[in-house]
């Protein structure tokens, strides 16, 4: 069983300040700016949070790594708790810069400019929770994610699906890297159409009723052929994507996605 160094040993400067929040505030003051950060309990040396002044952003979460000296951040939107920014760095001052920008309500691109370690996930903020904009935001996230992965076949599938208007109008999500679609946004998805899977190297693509490949509908050599097969198995007019309000059965633990 792997063991990790005591946080006080790995982060003696943080321990000297008593908490990660206090260390962030101190490093910010040293550089001539202020940031409001909180932490509590037994994890105060390794976890902190910076609230945002924007109602559609959750607090920026800051976490210390256990095995090496490094910090991670994650900034989520309040709609579904999906990440807008992420990143990790060995520079605590850069974390403080990102926390200040998040707290001040800076644009996502400006946060990235101020603290270059920050990674934009591709999602953009939709303060009014408009379902069409939420759908486009999720597509941009999936395209960004696919571009960053070393998996050309998967990226080709995402791009081919996005290029097809009949699929682009649907809300996309994945299960075990299988592309799926919904007629409602999160938090309550309403499944529609088949699942698309990029198989292993040089094995093409599969279109099926089940996200594990069960219920095979078609096999295709290219992403474009797989998308065309998926479109043939869509209802004629699913209508526009609507907001996915949580249903009573989901509140009781029923099936949601």
JONOR-V293415 format. One record per pair of residues at least 4 apart in sequence whose ideal C-beta (glycine too) atoms are under 6 Angstrom apart, sorted by sequence separation. I is the first residue (numbers start at 1). J is the second residue. D is the distance in whole Angstrom. If there is no record, write none. Layout:
BEGIN
i=I j=J d=D
i=I j=J d=D
END
This chain:
BEGIN
i=5 j=9 d=5
i=7 j=11 d=6
i=18 j=22 d=5
i=43 j=47 d=4
i=106 j=110 d=4
i=126 j=130 d=6
i=184 j=188 d=6
i=199 j=203 d=4
i=210 j=214 d=3
i=246 j=250 d=5
i=250 j=254 d=5
i=5 j=10 d=5
i=17 j=22 d=4
i=28 j=33 d=5
i=39 j=44 d=4
i=52 j=57 d=4
i=65 j=70 d=4
i=76 j=81 d=5
i=77 j=82 d=6
i=89 j=94 d=5
i=101 j=106 d=4
i=106 j=111 d=5
i=174 j=179 d=6
i=175 j=180 d=6
i=199 j=204 d=6
i=208 j=213 d=5
i=210 j=215 d=5
i=220 j=225 d=4
i=249 j=254 d=3
i=14 j=20 d=5
i=17 j=23 d=4
i=28 j=34 d=6
i=112 j=118 d=5
i=161 j=167 d=5
i=162 j=168 d=5
i=184 j=190 d=4
i=209 j=215 d=3
i=220 j=226 d=4
i=250 j=256 d=4
i=8 j=15 d=4
i=28 j=35 d=5
i=64 j=71 d=6
i=76 j=83 d=6
i=77 j=84 d=6
i=111 j=118 d=6
i=126 j=133 d=4
i=173 j=180 d=6
i=182 j=189 d=4
i=183 j=190 d=5
i=198 j=205 d=6
i=199 j=206 d=6
i=206 j=213 d=6
i=208 j=215 d=5
i=39 j=47 d=6
i=51 j=59 d=5
i=112 j=120 d=6
i=126 j=134 d=5
i=146 j=154 d=6
i=182 j=190 d=5
i=208 j=216 d=5
i=14 j=23 d=4
i=17 j=26 d=6
i=39 j=48 d=4
i=63 j=72 d=5
i=74 j=83 d=6
i=75 j=84 d=5
i=146 j=155 d=4
i=182 j=191 d=6
i=183 j=192 d=5
i=197 j=206 d=5
i=208 j=217 d=6
i=220 j=229 d=6
i=49 j=59 d=4
i=50 j=60 d=4
i=75 j=85 d=4
i=101 j=111 d=4
i=207 j=217 d=5
i=37 j=48 d=5
i=38 j=49 d=6
i=62 j=73 d=5
i=126 j=137 d=6
i=170 j=181 d=4
i=171 j=182 d=4
i=181 j=192 d=5
i=196 j=207 d=6
i=207 j=218 d=4
i=218 j=229 d=4
i=25 j=37 d=6
i=49 j=61 d=6
i=74 j=86 d=5
i=108 j=120 d=6
i=146 j=158 d=4
i=181 j=193 d=5
i=24 j=37 d=5
i=37 j=50 d=5
i=60 j=73 d=6
i=61 j=74 d=5
i=98 j=111 d=6
i=101 j=114 d=5
i=124 j=137 d=5
i=194 j=207 d=5
i=195 j=208 d=5
i=206 j=219 d=6
i=48 j=62 d=4
i=73 j=87 d=5
i=123 j=137 d=5
i=171 j=185 d=5
i=60 j=75 d=5
i=143 j=158 d=6
i=180 j=195 d=5
i=205 j=220 d=5
i=21 j=37 d=4
i=47 j=63 d=6
i=72 j=88 d=4
i=142 j=158 d=5
i=195 j=211 d=5
i=197 j=213 d=6
i=204 j=220 d=6
i=217 j=233 d=6
i=21 j=38 d=5
i=97 j=114 d=5
i=98 j=115 d=4
i=178 j=195 d=5
i=179 j=196 d=4
i=204 j=221 d=5
i=21 j=39 d=4
i=46 j=64 d=4
i=58 j=76 d=4
i=70 j=88 d=6
i=97 j=115 d=5
i=122 j=140 d=4
i=123 j=141 d=4
i=20 j=39 d=5
i=122 j=141 d=4
i=178 j=197 d=5
i=207 j=226 d=6
i=19 j=39 d=5
i=58 j=78 d=6
i=70 j=90 d=5
i=98 j=118 d=6
i=121 j=141 d=5
i=56 j=77 d=6
i=94 j=115 d=5
i=205 j=226 d=4
i=56 j=78 d=5
i=122 j=144 d=3
i=207 j=229 d=5
i=94 j=117 d=6
i=139 j=162 d=6
i=194 j=217 d=6
i=207 j=230 d=5
i=71 j=95 d=5
i=84 j=108 d=6
i=19 j=44 d=4
i=20 j=45 d=6
i=73 j=98 d=6
i=21 j=48 d=4
i=75 j=102 d=6
i=20 j=48 d=4
i=89 j=117 d=4
i=87 j=117 d=5
i=142 j=172 d=6
i=196 j=226 d=6
i=14 j=45 d=6
i=87 j=118 d=4
i=87 j=119 d=5
i=62 j=95 d=6
i=85 j=118 d=5
i=86 j=119 d=5
i=139 j=172 d=6
i=178 j=211 d=4
i=138 j=172 d=6
i=196 j=230 d=6
i=135 j=171 d=5
i=175 j=211 d=4
i=194 j=230 d=5
i=7 j=45 d=4
i=83 j=121 d=5
i=7 j=46 d=5
i=60 j=99 d=6
i=84 j=123 d=5
i=157 j=196 d=6
i=194 j=233 d=5
i=82 j=123 d=6
i=157 j=198 d=5
i=193 j=234 d=5
i=60 j=102 d=4
i=154 j=198 d=5
i=153 j=198 d=4
i=192 j=238 d=6
i=50 j=99 d=4
i=52 j=102 d=6
i=79 j=129 d=6
i=52 j=103 d=6
i=54 j=105 d=5
i=134 j=185 d=5
i=50 j=102 d=6
i=53 j=105 d=5
i=50 j=103 d=5
i=131 j=185 d=5
i=183 j=238 d=5
i=189 j=244 d=6
i=188 j=244 d=4
i=187 j=244 d=6
i=188 j=245 d=6
i=183 j=241 d=6
i=184 j=242 d=5
i=185 j=243 d=6
i=186 j=244 d=6
i=188 j=246 d=5
i=10 j=69 d=5
i=185 j=244 d=5
i=187 j=246 d=6
i=188 j=247 d=6
i=184 j=244 d=4
i=35 j=96 d=6
i=4 j=66 d=4
i=4 j=67 d=5
i=160 j=223 d=4
i=164 j=227 d=5
i=35 j=99 d=5
i=160 j=224 d=5
i=27 j=92 d=5
i=35 j=100 d=4
i=166 j=231 d=5
i=27 j=93 d=5
i=157 j=223 d=5
i=161 j=227 d=5
i=33 j=100 d=6
i=156 j=223 d=4
i=160 j=227 d=5
i=28 j=96 d=4
i=188 j=256 d=6
i=189 j=257 d=4
i=27 j=96 d=5
i=56 j=125 d=6
i=171 j=241 d=5
i=56 j=127 d=5
i=24 j=96 d=5
i=80 j=186 d=4
i=135 j=241 d=5
i=80 j=187 d=6
i=131 j=241 d=5
i=131 j=242 d=5
i=131 j=243 d=5
END
